[in-house]
Amino acid sequence: MIETQIPMLEQALEQALSVWKVENKPQLISITEKMDAIDPFIFFDRGTKWKGKRIFWSSSQESFFLVGVGEAISIDSNNQDFLQTEEQWKSLLKEASIYNAFQVPGTGPVAFGGGSFDPDKKSTKLWKEFKETQFRIPSYLLTITNGETYVTFNAMVASDEDTVSIRQDMLLAKQYLLAEQKGLPAGPSIVQKEEIASDQWKELVEKATNEIKSGQAKKIVLAREMRVDFEEDASLSSILYQLHESQTNSFIFAFENERDCFLGASPERLVRLQDNELLSTCLAGTAPRGVTREEDEKIGAALLADEKNREEHDFVVQMIRNAVEACCEQVHVPSDPVLYPLRNLQHLYTPVQAVLKKGYSILDVVQRLHPTPALGGLPREESMMFIREFEQLDRGWYGAPIGWMDAYQNGEFAVAIRSALLQGKSASLFAGCGVVKDSEPEAEYQETMIKFTPMLSVLGGS
């Protein structure tokens, strides 16, 4: 990688410097090379040299990986306006020097990030390291797709002095990221576990059902927190590997800021865009998996026939259909859901396919879709007001969009559920459920316990 990049690097630096001297604006340079196979988890682990600035994304079904180390530039905002992010991203790309002969989705300059669930709710110190909206273009990006491996080097050039440090950085990449691959550290071990205000949460479920019965809302999604402590700082690379191995049909993600890292295994795709073809998915309605095949099929059939879960699912389908139709054409939505099996859970699932209209981007769709009824409720404003006023949890990035977009109008976002915020020797886990008129507090509590399971299992708990 390093040797073959040098001629392109010198050309990119020369071009960026010439533009900077005329316009006095920092320039992004981006160079992509095809590589031999690299283990994504070891690449992430090697990135501890740049600890606090790592990202991870994988789609288990498609064997697609993005692993970022370092930060060439960050696009941040103190409000959750994804369209403002879009403007800054386009401006950055317009002046960039991009050397990418492949233009494969997920290569070249890629912005990875997300934002808070509700910027109108006052944040607490729990999420102090995370902005309302934050996207990172990593210094080094590993992309694995269709069995091929690519590495992209990104850097900002704003002076002659930058060129010296950029050359040195590339040597560091060779030394730390592409050296001989070894195994991963051991995973964490939980020594203490605490459910935060579980009795008060059940009371809140009852309050929400009364609100719904009085006609103030149709559905309100309530979330809660579990706090765990470890013997020592948890190894992120080991956790990500275990999530990838255990949570099939999921999107594995991580966004690291300093000593804090938000990570998870979400089964819920918000939207994918590739070659203008859009796919969104409706995932609402939950049941556990059975121990035997017969039990599993019986539980699945009961979920498909359950009136409460079907109603909850239909809320999500109608909202996503309406949002997609506003900026797409050729919208196709199946009439009935199917089962979406995970290791610990199964859900009702309906895909929404469409073609994006000219003039729109993936962030336009994200802005319209968030929050979906699966994470907020219906009607949107009424349910969000209830959550904002009565839910004690600071959701932060939990339940919000997280994902990536490249320079070629490709990208993918998931809803950040089945997740945890790791902070050294401690972690906060998050889980929620949709409350409707027939909800029972104890049943909803048990549903959240099931939803804690994917994260608990990889953090050394049960």
LUMVEXTOR-993034 format. One record per residue (C-alpha): x, y, z. Coordinates in steps of 0.5 Angstrom, whole numbers, padded with zeros to 4 digits, always signed. Each point is the difference from the previous one (the first is absolute). Example, Ala and Ser with C-alpha at 12.3 -4.5 7.8 and 13.67 -1.06 7.14 Angstrom:
+0025-0009+0016
+0002+0007-0002
This chain:
+0000+0000+0000
+0005+0005+0002
+0005-0001-0006
-0005+0000-0005
-0004+0006+0003
+0006+0005+0000
+0000+0003-0007
-0008+0001+0001
+0002+0003+0007
+0005+0005-0003
-0005+0002-0006
-0006+0001+0005
+0004+0004+0005
+0003+0004-0006
-0007+0001-0002
-0003+0002+0007
+0005+0005+0001
-0001+0004-0006
-0007+0000+0001
+0001+0002+0008
+0005+0006-0003
-0005+0003-0004
-0006-0001+0004
+0003-0001+0007
-0005-0006+0002
+0002-0006+0002
+0000-0006-0005
-0002-0007+0001
+0004-0005-0003
-0002-0007-0001
+0004-0006-0003
-0003-0007-0001
+0004-0007-0001
-0002-0007-0001
+0003-0005+0005
+0001-0007+0002
-0005-0002+0006
+0000+0003+0006
-0003-0002+0007
-0005+0006+0001
+0000-0002+0008
+0007+0000+0000
+0001+0006-0004
-0005+0004+0005
+0004-0003+0006
+0006+0003-0003
-0003+0006+0000
+0001+0001+0007
+0006+0004-0002
-0005+0005-0002
-0005-0001+0006
-0006+0004+0001
-0001+0001-0008
-0002-0007-0003
-0006-0002-0003
-0003-0007-0002
-0006-0002-0005
-0002-0007-0002
-0006-0003-0004
+0001-0007+0002
-0005-0003-0005
+0004+0003-0006
+0007+0000+0003
+0001+0007+0000
+0005+0004+0004
+0002+0007+0001
+0006+0001+0006
+0002+0007+0001
+0006+0002+0004
+0002+0007+0001
-0003+0007-0002
+0001+0004-0006
-0006+0004+0001
-0006+0000+0004
-0007+0003-0002
-0003+0002+0007
-0006+0004+0002
-0004+0002+0006
-0007-0001-0003
-0002-0006-0004
-0001+0002-0006
+0003-0005-0005
-0002+0005-0006
+0005+0005+0003
+0005-0006+0000
-0001-0002-0007
+0002+0007-0002
+0006+0000+0003
+0002-0007-0003
-0002+0002-0007
+0005+0007+0001
+0005-0005+0003
+0000-0004-0006
-0001+0005-0005
+0007+0002+0001
+0003-0006+0002
+0006-0004-0004
-0003-0007+0000
+0005-0006-0003
-0005-0006-0001
+0000-0004-0006
-0005-0005+0003
-0006+0004+0002
-0002-0006+0004
-0006+0002+0005
+0004+0002+0007
+0006+0001-0003
+0004+0007-0001
-0003+0006+0005
-0005-0003+0004
-0004+0004+0006
-0002-0005+0006
-0004+0003+0005
-0007+0001+0003
-0003+0005+0005
-0005+0000+0007
-0006-0003+0000
-0004+0007+0002
+0004+0006+0000
-0005+0004+0004
+0001-0004+0006
+0005+0002+0005
+0006-0004-0001
+0004-0003+0007
+0007-0001+0001
-0001-0007-0002
+0001+0002-0007
+0005+0006+0001
+0005-0003-0006
-0006+0000-0005
-0002+0005-0004
-0008+0001-0002
+0003-0002-0007
+0007-0002-0002
+0003-0003-0006
+0007-0002-0001
+0004-0001-0006
+0006-0005+0002
+0007+0001-0001
+0000-0008-0002
-0006-0003-0003
+0000-0008-0001
-0005-0002-0004
-0002-0007-0002
-0006-0002-0005
-0001-0006-0004
+0006-0003+0002
+0005+0006-0002
+0004+0004+0005
+0001+0007-0001
+0004+0005+0004
-0001+0008+0000
+0004+0005+0002
-0003+0007+0002
+0003+0007+0002
-0001+0007+0001
+0005+0005-0003
+0001+0007+0002
+0007+0002+0000
+0007-0003-0003
+0001-0002+0007
-0006-0005+0000
+0004-0004-0006
+0005-0002+0005
-0004-0003+0005
-0005-0003-0005
+0006-0004-0003
+0002-0002+0007
-0007-0002+0001
+0000-0005-0006
+0007-0003+0003
-0004-0001+0007
-0006-0004-0004
+0005-0005-0003
+0003-0001+0007
-0006-0001+0004
-0006-0001-0004
+0003-0005-0006
+0005-0004+0005
+0000-0007+0001
-0007-0002+0003
-0001-0003+0006
-0006-0002+0005
-0005+0004+0003
+0000+0002+0008
-0004-0004+0005
-0008+0002+0000
-0002+0004+0007
-0003-0003+0006
-0006+0003+0004
+0001+0001+0007
-0006+0004+0002
-0007+0001-0004
-0005+0005+0002
-0007+0002-0003
-0002+0007+0000
-0006+0002+0004
-0004-0006-0003
-0006+0001+0005
-0001+0007-0003
+0001-0002-0007
-0006-0005+0001
-0004+0005+0003
+0002+0005-0006
-0003-0006-0005
-0007+0000+0004
+0000+0008-0001
+0001-0001-0007
-0005-0005-0001
-0005+0005+0003
+0002+0006-0004
-0001-0005-0006
-0007-0002+0002
-0002+0007+0001
+0002+0001-0007
+0006+0005+0001
+0004-0005-0004
+0000-0007-0004
+0007-0003+0002
+0005+0003+0005
+0007-0004+0000
+0004+0000+0007
+0007-0001+0001
+0004-0002+0006
+0007-0001+0002
+0004-0006+0003
+0007+0002+0003
+0006-0005+0001
+0007+0000+0002
+0006-0004-0002
+0006-0002+0003
+0004+0004-0004
-0001+0004-0007
-0003-0004-0005
+0003-0001-0006
-0004+0003-0006
+0003-0005-0005
-0002-0006+0003
-0007+0002+0002
-0001+0002-0008
+0002-0007-0002
-0005-0003+0005
-0005+0004-0003
+0001-0002-0007
+0001-0007+0002
-0007+0000+0004
-0004+0005-0003
-0002-0002-0007
-0004+0004-0004
+0002+0006+0003
+0004+0006-0001
+0006+0001+0005
+0002+0007+0001
+0005+0004+0005
+0002+0007+0000
+0005+0002+0005
+0001+0007+0003
+0006+0000+0005
-0001-0005+0006
-0007-0001-0002
-0003-0005-0006
-0007-0001-0002
-0001-0007-0003
-0005-0005-0002
-0003-0005-0004
-0007+0003-0003
-0004-0005-0004
-0004+0007-0003
+0002+0003-0006
-0002+0007-0001
+0002+0001-0007
+0005-0003-0005
+0001+0004-0007
+0004-0003-0006
+0000+0002-0007
-0006+0004+0002
-0004-0006+0002
-0003+0001+0007
-0001-0005+0005
-0004+0001+0007
-0002-0005+0005
-0006+0000+0005
+0002-0004+0006
-0005+0000+0006
-0003-0005+0004
+0004-0005+0004
+0000-0007+0003
+0005-0005+0003
+0003-0005-0004
-0002-0008+0002
+0005-0005+0003
-0002-0005-0005
-0002+0001-0008
-0007-0002+0002
-0001+0005+0006
+0004+0005-0005
-0005+0000-0005
-0006+0000+0005
+0002+0006+0003
+0001+0003-0007
-0007-0002-0003
-0002+0004+0007
+0004+0006-0002
-0003+0000-0007
-0007+0000+0003
+0000+0004+0006
-0004+0006-0001
+0004+0005+0005
+0007-0002-0004
-0004+0001-0007
-0003+0007+0002
+0007+0002+0003
+0003-0002-0007
-0005+0003-0004
+0001+0007+0003
+0008-0001-0002
-0002-0002-0007
-0005+0005-0002
+0005+0006+0003
+0006-0003-0004
-0004+0000-0006
-0002+0007+0000
+0007+0002+0002
+0003-0004-0006
-0006+0003-0005
+0002+0007+0001
+0007-0001-0003
-0001-0006-0004
-0003-0004-0006
-0002-0007-0002
-0002-0001+0008
-0001-0007+0001
-0003-0003+0007
-0002-0007+0001
-0007-0001+0003
+0002-0004+0006
+0006-0001+0004
+0005-0006+0001
+0004-0003+0006
+0007+0003+0001
+0004-0005+0004
+0006+0002+0004
+0004-0004+0005
-0004+0002+0007
-0007+0003-0004
-0004+0000-0006
-0004+0006-0003
-0005+0002-0005
+0003+0003-0006
-0002+0003-0006
+0005+0003-0005
-0002+0007-0004
+0004+0001-0007
+0000+0006-0004
+0004+0004-0005
+0003+0007+0003
-0003+0006-0004
+0006+0004-0003
+0002+0006+0005
-0001-0004+0006
+0005-0004+0004
+0001-0005+0005
+0000+0005+0006
-0007+0003-0003
-0003-0007+0001
+0003-0001+0007
-0002+0007+0002
-0007-0002-0002
+0000-0007+0004
+0003+0002+0006
-0003-0001+0005
-0004-0006-0002
-0006-0003+0004
+0004-0006+0002
+0004+0005+0004
-0004+0006+0001
-0008-0001-0001
-0006+0002-0003
-0002+0006-0001
+0008+0002+0000
-0001+0007+0003
-0005-0003+0006
+0005-0006+0001
+0006+0004+0000
-0003+0005+0005
-0002-0006+0005
+0007-0003-0001
+0004+0007+0001
-0004+0002+0006
-0001-0007+0004
+0006-0005-0002
+0005+0001+0005
+0005-0003-0005
+0005+0004-0004
+0000-0004-0006
+0006+0004-0004
+0001-0004-0006
-0004-0006+0002
-0006-0001-0005
+0003+0006-0005
+0003-0001-0007
+0007-0003-0001
+0003-0002-0006
+0005+0003-0006
+0000+0003-0007
+0005+0001-0005
+0002+0005-0005
-0004-0004-0006
-0007+0000+0003
+0000-0006+0004
-0001-0002+0007
-0004-0003+0005
-0003+0001+0007
-0003-0004+0006
-0004+0002+0006
+0005-0001+0006
-0003-0005+0004
+0002-0006+0004
+0006+0005+0002
+0004+0002+0006
+0005+0006+0002
+0006-0003+0002
+0004+0005+0005
+0007-0003+0002
-0002-0005+0006
-0008+0001-0001
-0005+0000-0005
-0007+0002-0001
-0005-0005-0004
-0006+0003-0003
-0007-0004-0002
-0007+0002-0001
-0007-0002-0003
-0006+0003-0003
-0006+0001+0005
-0007+0000-0003
-0007+0000+0003
+0000-0007+0002
+0008+0000+0003
+0001-0003+0007
+0006+0002+0004
+0003-0006+0002
-0001-0003-0007
+0004+0006-0003
+0005-0001+0006
+0001-0007-0002
+0001+0002-0008
+0005+0005+0002
+0004-0005+0004
+0000-0004-0006
+0003+0006-0004
+0006+0001+0005
+0002-0007-0002
+0004+0001-0006
+0005+0005+0003
+0000-0003+0007
+0002-0007-0003
+0006+0003-0004
+0002+0004+0006
+0001-0006+0005
-0007+0000+0003
-0006-0004-0001
